[in-house]
C-alpha cells in the first residue's frame, strides 16, 4: 500500500467461517480503523464483523469497485475458498498493518 492509500477490495469476518462482509475503499487503513472501532452504524458494527481475512490491491478504484461487486454476487462457498486460498488459518491480516490482532 502506498502510504495507506490504494484501491482495495477486502473481506472482513466475525470469526472463522462466521459472518462475512465484502467492501472496497481507497483508504484501507482508515477504513479498517472505522470497522474496528465501530465508528459508524451498519452491518459490520451490528454483527461484529471486524477481522480482516482477505484483501486485494488494485491500480484504480474502477477496477476495485467492479471486483467488489462481482465478489458480492458470489455464493458463500466461493468466498470461503477465496479466503482459504491465501489465508487457510483465518489469521487477522490487520495485525500486519499495525492493528491489534483479534481472536
C-alpha positions as CSV (number, residue, x, y, z in Angstrom):
1,X,0.0,0.0,0.0
2,X,1.3,3.4,-0.9
3,X,1.1,5.5,2.3
4,X,-2.0,3.5,3.3
5,X,-3.9,4.7,0.2
6,X,-4.5,2.2,-2.5
7,X,-7.8,1.0,-4.1
8,X,-8.5,-2.1,-2.1
9,X,-11.2,-4.8,-2.1
10,X,-11.4,-6.6,1.3
11,X,-13.3,-9.2,3.2
12,X,-13.9,-9.0,6.9
13,X,-15.2,-11.8,9.1
14,X,-16.7,-12.0,12.6
15,X,-14.7,-15.2,13.2
16,X,-13.5,-18.3,11.2
17,X,-16.4,-19.3,8.9
18,X,-18.5,-16.6,10.5
19,X,-20.4,-13.6,9.1
20,X,-18.6,-12.1,6.0
21,X,-18.5,-8.6,4.7
22,X,-17.0,-7.5,1.4
23,X,-16.0,-3.9,0.9
24,X,-14.0,-1.5,-1.2
25,X,-12.0,1.6,-0.2
26,X,-9.2,3.9,-1.3
27,X,-8.0,4.2,2.3
28,X,-7.7,0.7,3.7
29,X,-6.0,1.7,6.9
30,X,-8.6,4.4,7.7
31,X,-11.5,2.1,6.7
32,X,-10.2,-0.7,8.9
33,X,-9.9,1.7,11.8
34,X,-13.6,2.6,11.3
35,X,-14.6,-1.0,11.2
36,X,-12.6,-2.0,14.3
37,X,-13.8,0.9,16.4
38,X,-17.5,0.7,15.2
39,X,-17.3,4.4,14.3
40,X,-20.5,4.2,12.3
41,X,-23.7,2.3,12.5
42,X,-24.2,-0.5,10.0
43,X,-23.8,-4.2,9.1
44,X,-20.2,-4.7,10.4
45,X,-20.9,-3.0,13.7
46,X,-24.2,-4.8,14.2
47,X,-22.7,-8.2,13.6
48,X,-19.2,-7.6,15.0
49,X,-17.5,-8.2,11.6
50,X,-14.1,-6.7,12.2
51,X,-11.4,-9.3,11.3
52,X,-9.5,-8.7,8.0
53,X,-9.2,-12.1,6.4
54,X,-8.6,-11.2,2.7
55,X,-7.7,-8.2,0.6
56,X,-6.6,-7.4,-2.9
57,X,-5.0,-4.2,-4.1
58,X,-6.0,-2.6,-7.4
59,X,-4.5,0.1,-9.6
60,X,-7.7,2.1,-10.0
61,X,-10.9,2.5,-7.9
62,X,-12.9,1.5,-11.0
63,X,-11.3,-2.0,-11.1
64,X,-11.6,-2.3,-7.3
65,X,-15.3,-1.5,-7.4
66,X,-16.0,-3.9,-10.2
67,X,-14.2,-6.7,-8.4
68,X,-16.1,-6.0,-5.1
69,X,-19.4,-6.1,-7.0
70,X,-18.5,-9.4,-8.5
71,X,-17.4,-10.9,-5.2
72,X,-20.6,-9.7,-3.5
73,X,-22.6,-11.7,-6.1
74,X,-20.7,-14.9,-5.3
75,X,-22.1,-17.7,-3.2
76,X,-20.7,-18.2,0.3
77,X,-18.7,-21.3,-0.7
78,X,-16.7,-19.3,-3.3
79,X,-15.9,-16.6,-0.8
80,X,-14.7,-19.1,1.7
81,X,-12.5,-20.7,-0.9
82,X,-11.1,-17.3,-1.9
83,X,-10.2,-16.6,1.8
84,X,-8.7,-20.0,2.5
85,X,-6.6,-20.0,-0.7
86,X,-4.4,-17.3,0.8
87,X,-5.3,-17.4,4.5
88,X,-6.1,-21.0,5.4
89,X,-5.7,-20.3,9.2
90,X,-8.0,-17.3,9.1
91,X,-5.5,-15.1,10.8
92,X,-6.3,-11.4,11.3
93,X,-4.3,-9.8,8.5
94,X,-4.8,-6.3,10.0
95,X,-2.2,-7.2,12.6
96,X,0.4,-6.9,9.8
97,X,-0.9,-3.3,9.2
98,X,-0.4,-2.2,12.8
99,X,-3.7,-3.2,14.4
100,X,-4.1,-5.3,17.5
101,X,-4.9,-8.9,16.3
102,X,-8.5,-10.1,17.0
103,X,-9.3,-13.5,18.3
